[in-house]
Structures are given as C-alpha cells and as structure tokens.
C-alpha cells in the first residue's frame, strides 16, 4: 500500500492512489505510460472530484482514445463499489453498503436535513478495534484501515446522487465505521481531498472528525492548525464507568484526555464537541450530569446528548426521553452548553453507533489493536 503522506498535493495524492489501484507504481508511472502532460492529470482529477462524473469515459475533456485506454486497463474513479442502499421511512436518511477492492465492506450514510444541509457520515476503517460496548462496529472487530481515496469516494458517491437534483454535500462527519485517529494519515489526506478548492471544495469548518480519545493524535491534530471540527466520544464522566464501556480509557484515562482537550483549545481556540450516548442506569443519573458539567470548562466545550440506538450484541438499553431531557437540564443549569441530538435512520440501522457491514465475517479477537 502506498504511504499516505499529506505533503503531496490533493491532486497528486489522488492520482497516485488511483494509478496504484490500476497497477502502476504511482501517478508518474501512469503519466509516463500514456505520455500524459500535467494538464491531462488535472483534467482527470477535476472530472472525478469537482465535476463528479460517473466514470473515466465521461470526462469529455480527455481524448476519446485515452479514455478508452484507461478504461481498458481498469483505471477507475471509484475505489468503493455500491452493494446495496437503504432509505429510511421518512426519506431523510440513506445508508449505503460499499465493497472495497479486497472484498471488505463499509457503510456510509447520507442525512438530508430540513433546509439545504446534507451531511454524509463516512467510515475510515473496515471494522474497529476499540470495542466500545454500545457500538455495533466495535462489536464486529477490526479488519483494516481504509486508504484516503476509499474514504473520499464514499462522499463522492453521495455527492453524485445529490448533484442529480442540483444539490450538494454541505457537511462531512468522520463518525462512521472505525476510529479516524487510528488511521490518522489517511484521514487527513482524505480531508485534504474533501477540502481542495480545485476539487471537491468543502470548507474545513464543514468537516468534523470524531475520536474515542487518542491523546497523542489529539495533540498532533492541534499542531495541524486546521479549521476541521473535533468531536470527542466521551460517554461517561468517571473513569470507572468509561473504562467499563470503552477499553481505550484504560490507556488514556479521563484526566489525560481532558488535559489534551485543554491543550487543543489553548492551541486552536476552537470549540470541542463531546458526544455522550445516554444509557439507562449506566451514565444518565443527575450525579453523572453534575460530574460531566464539572469537566466542561467554558464556552468552547459543548455536549451532544445522543439517544442510544440499540445494536444486536449490546446488553444495554437507552435512557428514556424524560431522563435525557432532565440530564440536559442539569447540565444547562450548571452552565454547560448542551444539545440533545435527534436520531436519524434508526429504522435502517443507520443511526449513531449502528453501522456494521453484516455480510462481513466477524474479526477474530487477536485482530484487535493493542489499546490497553
């Protein structure tokens, strides 16, 4: 697999990965084989990422002979292939199952909010090694990291669908399958592809990366000085509760995690969002709310309360709506900024924590990353 360094331009990275998938060492080898000048590579890149054409044969700025030659040797604009798609009963959520070149599969979700906001939730890994008790992806185990273009092409698929109605993707959240910061280089390369004004052109502030709390990567992300939003999957206000649900807490305890958040805010002056799934009798008491409020240190700390979306293997249940709102009231009274999320796509298992490629074999326990 190619090294996914982010020092390359987005176009160079994209061409290198697509060329590699077609059997070339990199983009330079592809260009040499076909006698391509730089502007031809630009046309190829623009067609895929900005014009969102279906395949290489539809890039009309390229000579017909070149399009035929590239197609014949298996050059493709998509590193993910749609297997199946499901639509929620309210028409606002669409879940896609995508097959990768090696047979692994990932899920991604389009959420069409009222107004013109269209959010795509994308995956960064096939499976996940972090085994959070409430998350279907983690219960299935980890298979492998995705490449930058495998990540980007999930967004490209939904962008193509929206473009047919004259609409656009307005937001991207790295909250699908996998832990984004465990695949840091590829995720940041995908962010560069999403953001590139010569290509997809989505502003940094419309992109959010969620992490279970990999402290070293939060520090690295702070150094990147990007305008991309940071979300922390917190889900508990005490170490005992968090460790019981999230094994990562045994490596990066809450004090260490919150210190990293404080360093991030000091460095970037940017808001951090704390995701908190509401679990009945586990993390939803008034005492939990007061402890959580104590950890929120000012206007750049924002809590998102998430109603629990049940998963097949989890022996836990969600808090009822009255308890969620009472919890929110305690936070609000204590001065913490809080939002109660509205679940989308529950009826097609597309809501937060539910993504899992059911057709994939369950990974063996030995394939989980060492996190404790």
Secondary structure, 3 states (H helix, E strand, C coil): CCCCCCCCCHHHHHHHHHHHHCCCCCHHHHHHHHCCCHHHHHHHHHHHHCCCCCCHHHCCCCCHHHHHHHHHCCCCCCCCEEEEEEECCCCCEEEEEEECCCCCEEEEEEEECCCCCEEEECCCEEECCCCCCCCHHHHHCEEEECCHHHHHHHHHHHHHHHHCCCCCCCEEEECCCCCHHHHHHHHHHHHHHHHCCCCCCCCHHHEEEEECCCHHHHHHHHHCCCCCEEEEECCCCCHHHHHHHCHHHHCCCHHHHHHHHHHHHHHHCCCEEEEEEEECCCCCCHHHHHHHHHHCCCCCEEEEEEECCCCCCCCCCECCHHHHHHHHHHHHHCCCEEEECCCCCHHHCCCCCCCCCCCCCCCCHHHCCCCC
